[in-house]
Structures are given as structure tokens and as C-alpha cells.
């Protein structure tokens, strides 16, 4: 293994989401599982297990109000004691009844003030936990033509984003997420990367775009979006998951591992393997066990990254310059078809880890421990 490839893989960081450890499901049913956390402290304990067995998942993202506690400083200290830290703070302005017609784009000024107050509260939580990233996703939109003024909604969005931007402290930023549709079906106020990019450019360098791999129309070339945003210095991070139809939130790399490889190649090509690009999982494990699902997902991203790092850049550039279409494609395919599992197993051993994180976790007895201990109380989850 080349030293530069090994160094890049050792330095990679993938953030896991607190909500991945709670019960989740579809709009039809949530299937409860044994040993599921009952509070944010137990969620972080589970996230620490993912880091312990993979070595590259040292932070956990919080979702407010799902992870609200009385003392966020204490929660951060709890995380540090388990060997992990608090990552991005994710806002939630989509679950209250008041947000039926939108949050920051709602025609009612009182609702807009409420939504903005929550976003500013999330910045306060960043201050208390040491987080440097606020994640913004808005379900805002309309279901019918004429329901509201499209341009006015963009004005309201811009006003709210500017207020949040002004509140950010030194070294803090926000990532603006987009989504093609759902739950709004006629129009979504931030439907695509171009809309998110335009708002961020207007505000300044602390506003960046996050790419959720499940938030695009079928056939969208996500790697082009990644390459463009990296070129412009506006790619803030990823929400990694897989989709077959819409925003399925399945395990990253499950539906189209070749797409994940293509995305990671553009990340490598564009210099995106650096700490300021946040690689976060955004998944809901409805039927598979939570912690193993996160471990496997981290491994899937690792494998795609390793393959991307193996692309022979000189050979690819030469084929491209010569107009050798099949030769250029073959360079990429050679890297993609390489079995990188032995390489990653050796890397883990060099890092003092078990070469097989999945089996190591299964042998650890952690699940049996939490299944016995987490009896009573209310399991974490978003319900349906």
C-alpha cells in the first residue's frame, strides 16, 4: 500500500447521526428493537462503539429537539469521556403543527419568528457543545399552484438565512441542504443544489452546501454537483445514504456502490478529503440492527474512498488528453474493480484495530449488555 493512500485513509473521518441509533421506520410502521437508546447519552454511547471498531467515526451529529438535554456541556463531556465528540447540530423546523404551511417561509410572521428562534437556539447549542457546524434542512414548500407567492417565499428564506449567518461565531458555519420533493409536492423552497448555492454565495464563506445523496431526481449526476461545488469552494459536506426510488435513507453504497465510488473519486480529485468537508451518514435503520448498520456504512464509505485513491491519475490524464475514451474509462474501472478489503484490513491492524469490525463488534458482547440494561423508559425514535 502506497504511503499516501494509507495516510489518506487513516485521516478520513465519517460522522454518524444520533437518530440512526433510535427506532425508525416508514409512514406505515416503526419496528422497535431491543437495546435501543432511551436518551442522547445512550445514543452517544452507541456511536462510540462504531468509532471503537472502525477508528474513523470520532463524532456524532445531534438533532434538536430529538437530542435536547438540560446541560449540553455535560453531554459534550460525556461524549469526550467515551472517546468521541459532538459533530453537526441539526435543526428541526418540520414537526410542529405550526409548520403546516412552512417554517421560515411561512406566510405568518409569528410562525417565521418561532422557526428562526429555534435556529438561533441551535447556534447556542453549538456554542455549548463546541460544535462548529449547523445543518439546515427545510421541508418548506407548497402542494398546489397559487397556494403562496413563490418569490415572496424566497425572500423570507433569505431573510432567515441572513439572521442565522449573522449569529454564527468565529469558526462556525452552516450547511444548507436541499431536497427535490417531499413533504411538499408542488414546489420545495430549496429544491436543488443551485438554489442552495445561490443563497450561500450571497451570504458569504460561512454558508456552504451539503449534498444528501438521496435528494435528487433519478439519473442525476451527483458527482458533477460534487465537482462543481468543490471547484467553487462551496461544498460543506455530505449526508450519505442510498436510494432506489426517492429519499429512502438506506445504507450508503447499498443501491449503487459504483455511484458512491464516482462521487468519492471527484472528492479525491477535487482535494475534498480534508477536515472541513463533513462526511456524515444520514440513515434510518428500520429493519437492520442499528450499530452494525452504522459500522457497515462506515466501511462502505471507506471502501469507495480506497478505490478512488487507487485511480491512476497519470494514466487517466494521458488517456483523456489522447481522446482515448475506452482507455480512460478502463482506468476508472480498474480501480473500482479492485478488491480493497485486504488493504483496509491491513490498515486497521496497523491502527491497532480488529481487521473485521463487524465480527469484532459481534464478539464484543455490547449488544447483549445493552439489551439487558436498557429495560424500561421510552426508546428514542421519531415515530410514525
Secondary structure, DSSP 8 states (H G I E B T S, - for coil): --HHHHHHHHH---BEEGGGGSB-B-SS-B---TT--SSHHHHHHHHHHHHHHHS---EEEEETTTT--S-HHHHHHHHHHTT-EEEEEE---SSSGGGGG-STT-SSHHHHHHHHHHHHHHHHHHHHHT--EEEE----EESSTTSS-HHHHHHHHHHHHHHHHHH--TT-EEEEE--SSSS-SSEETT-SHHHHHHHHHHH-TTEEEEEETTSS-TT--HHHHHHHHHHTT-EEEEEE-B-SSSS--B-TTSS-HHHHHHHHHHHHHTT--STTSEEEE----SSS-HHHHHHHHHHHHHHHHHHHHTS-HHHHHHHHHTT-HHHHHHHHHHHHTS--HHHHHHHHHHTTS-S-HHHHHHHHTHHHHHHHH--SS---B---
